[in-house]
Amino acid sequence: MNNQPAFDALAASYDRAFTETIIGRRLRWQVQARLERLFPPGSRVLELGCGTGEDALHLARRGVRVLATDASPAMLAVARGKLEGCALAQVEQLDLQSLPQAFPGVSETARFDGVFSNFGALNCLQDWQPLAAWLAARIRPGGAAAFGVMSPLCLWEPLWHGLRGDWRTAARRWRQPAVFQPTPEAEPTLIYYPSIRRLTRAFAPAFRRIYVQPLGVFLPTSDAFGAVEKRPRLLGRLLWLDERLGQARLLAPFADHYWIEFQRRPEG
Ligand SMILES: C[S@@+](CC[C@H](N)C(=O)[O-])C[C@H]1O[C@@H](n2cnc3c(N)ncnc32)[C@H](O)[C@@H]1O
């Protein structure tokens, strides 16, 4: 029976398969450098799709108060274990597909200094306007909204899977939505790949785009991490290329993920 939420099936292996890999660490390090610029110690921040809580832990250790949220009970359980004893981090369930009016810790007078979501949680939505409107009421004017989003034109994926004859996977971002089903027991979940322009338009009423950067232009997508990390020379060259050439703003649409930052517009 397909009744396990898709991301629950990933929770136990997620850190081993992604967070603790050499490439996963490099990508997360790039994101955390941006998060540190946006959210100084003392900020109060909402995280969407926190997964196993790695970024919440990083920020909380730096003095940022984080409300880490996710839809998946199994991911939340791992995050709670990791964040246990961390006074600045709180973990709550929040499904981006059914955003509640009332939410703990938020009111007209106590808004967040910012919101972020890393590595693809926003790709589980088909329409980003409801999220942008919901966030507009919960982020203070001048506050930041920052997202790591799987891009529709990633160069690596069609190349890697095309060369191996897997055309279906090679073309999945162009033919979106893709179907994500990590195990036979997991419920199939649809994945959408918004362009930078599309996301910017959805957020435009209340948020001004201020920054875009590629994340992993020359690095493989996570399904190829294992194969590439087994080849140290290839891995070394790709890391070198990505560090030297993969940071150019113009390459953001061709990376596995792009990182996009907005600023909440003043009200009235
Ligand atoms: C690839 S993981 C990224 C996790 C984490 N942000 C990180 O940096 O490792 C995507 C996360 O999005 C969450 N997610 C998927 N759909 C969601 C939804 N509708 N609402 C909230 N979270 C969702 C999943 O449960 C999963 O934890």
The ligand as an SDF file (V2000), in Angstrom:
LIG
                    3D

 27 29  0  0  0  0  0  0  0  0999 V2000
   15.0340   17.9110    0.2430 C   0  0  0  0  0  0  0  0  0  0  0  0
   14.3470   18.1440    1.8170 S   0  0  0  0  0  0  0  0  0  0  0  0
   15.2440   19.5710    2.4140 C   0  0  0  0  0  0  0  0  0  0  0  0
   15.3030   19.5660    3.9030 C   0  0  0  0  0  0  0  0  0  0  0  0
   16.1010   20.6940    4.5760 C   0  0  0  0  0  0  0  0  0  0  0  0
   15.5640   21.9960    4.2660 N   0  0  0  0  0  0  0  0  0  0  0  0
   17.5790   20.6590    4.2510 C   0  0  0  0  0  0  0  0  0  0  0  0
   18.1330   21.7260    4.0140 O   0  0  0  0  0  0  0  0  0  0  0  0
   18.1750   19.5830    4.2870 O   0  0  0  0  0  0  0  0  0  0  0  0
   12.7540   18.8460    1.4810 C   0  0  0  0  0  0  0  0  0  0  0  0
   11.9190   18.9880    2.7350 C   0  0  0  0  0  0  0  0  0  0  0  0
   10.6900   19.6340    2.3720 O   0  0  0  0  0  0  0  0  0  0  0  0
    9.6690   19.0680    3.1600 C   0  0  0  0  0  0  0  0  0  0  0  0
    8.3670   19.2680    2.5080 N   0  0  0  0  0  0  0  0  0  0  0  0
    7.9130   18.7070    1.3830 C   0  0  0  0  0  0  0  0  0  0  0  0
    6.6580   19.1110    1.1250 N   0  0  0  0  0  0  0  0  0  0  0  0
    6.3210   19.9580    2.1280 C   0  0  0  0  0  0  0  0  0  0  0  0
    5.1490   20.6950    2.4520 C   0  0  0  0  0  0  0  0  0  0  0  0
    4.0640   20.6250    1.6910 N   0  0  0  0  0  0  0  0  0  0  0  0
    5.1410   21.4440    3.5630 N   0  0  0  0  0  0  0  0  0  0  0  0
    6.2470   21.5040    4.3700 C   0  0  0  0  0  0  0  0  0  0  0  0
    7.3800   20.8190    4.1270 N   0  0  0  0  0  0  0  0  0  0  0  0
    7.4140   20.0540    3.0290 C   0  0  0  0  0  0  0  0  0  0  0  0
   10.0410   17.5990    3.2400 C   0  0  0  0  0  0  0  0  0  0  0  0
    9.3930   16.9150    4.2950 O   0  0  0  0  0  0  0  0  0  0  0  0
   11.5490   17.6840    3.3860 C   0  0  0  0  0  0  0  0  0  0  0  0
   11.9270   17.6970    4.7340 O   0  0  0  0  0  0  0  0  0  0  0  0
  1  2  1  0
  2  3  1  0
  2 10  1  0
  3  4  1  0
  4  5  1  0
  5  6  1  0
  5  7  1  0
  7  8  2  0
  7  9  1  0
 10 11  1  0
 11 12  1  0
 11 26  1  0
 12 13  1  0
 13 14  1  0
 13 24  1  0
 14 15  1  0
 14 23  1  0
 15 16  2  0
 16 17  1  0
 17 18  1  0
 17 23  2  0
 18 19  1  0
 18 20  2  0
 20 21  1  0
 21 22  2  0
 22 23  1  0
 24 25  1  0
 24 26  1  0
 26 27  1  0
M  CHG  2   2   1   9  -1
M  END
$$$$
